[in-house]
Amino acid sequence: MTDIVSVRDLRKSYEDGFEALKNVNLDIKEGEILALLGPNGAGKTTLISTICGITLATSGSISVGGYDTVNEFRAARALIGLVPQEVNLEPFETVINTVRFTRGLFGKPADDAYIDKILDQLSLSDKKNAKIMMLSGGMKRRVLIAKALSHEPRVLFLDEPTAGVDVELRKDMWDVVSGLKESGVTIILTTHYIEEAEAIADRIGVISKGEILLVQDKSELMAQMGKKELRIELSDPITDIPAELQDYGLALADAGQTLTYTYDTRGSRTGIRTLLNDLSEAGLQMADLQTQQSSLEDIFVGLVKETT
């Protein structure tokens, strides 16, 4: 896949000396879903705003579809759709007129057939003549997406698209985003919900303190950085880990009923077979065994902790 967005040596600093972005380099592939994770104040929204031309960079360059976002702003911006965090819609206007108006702002000719297609894709067809004030929070967020898609962009930025949306609607939104990808739209989303990135993203980017820590294929990230945890439930609780098991780095939990062993999935040998043999030699009897793969959340938290 070719890159549709390219960010080079991007910096954003303010008069008080605060650096919101520090030499950010990022390539976004055409047709992918990239999830950008980071704690509050990490620079996610600043990065999106700068790519979209809302915020001016201190230095560096950005291109979208081959167009420089400063020297060829109109051409670059025409390729971008943005769904902001804030729901800021005219409450007394209808859904369809709201979307029509945004399309007109980009100089696109009227095309109700295209708008109807978007509304149908977002399950808004039956609400198209309803006033915005009559919609639920989840429906209003769908209208924001319809507005962002109204001028037929190739790149869609979703800044916290499911903030304040309940779990059921959040999963509906994941289906919407997956459907948009299938239609050829490149999607970049920021989120605080790590399960969101784990569910729908192709690649994961992690940003902290204005710096990109990594951008990697989701499955590769899980395989390379994930760890597995073996939980050994004992038949009888113990108060201390036997001396012959000290080298395994075991943790004692559940009032001495459970031993936890963490191992790297990249290793050629896990050490589990030896551990179980030594467990028997130490006179401990197992009642149950369970393994658990670390989640993306564990990986994310570990990366961010390294920068603090």
Salt bridges, closest charged atoms under 4 A:
GLU19 OE2 - ARG11 NE 3.05
ASP27 OD2 - ARG8 NH2 2.93
GLU30 OE2 - ARG154 NH2 2.90
GLU32 OE2 - ARG203 NH2 2.71
ASP112 OD2 - ARG100 NH2 2.75
ASP116 OD1 - LYS128 NZ 3.40
GLU152 OE2 - ARG103 NH1 2.93
GLU160 OE2 - HIS192 ND1 2.73
ASP172 OD2 - ARG142 NH2 3.96
GLU195 OE2 - ARG170 NH1 2.99
ASP202 OD2 - LYS181 NZ 3.00
ASP254 OD2 - ARG231 NH2 3.02
ASP264 OD2 - LYS227 NZ 3.78
ASP264 OD2 - ARG266 NH2 2.94
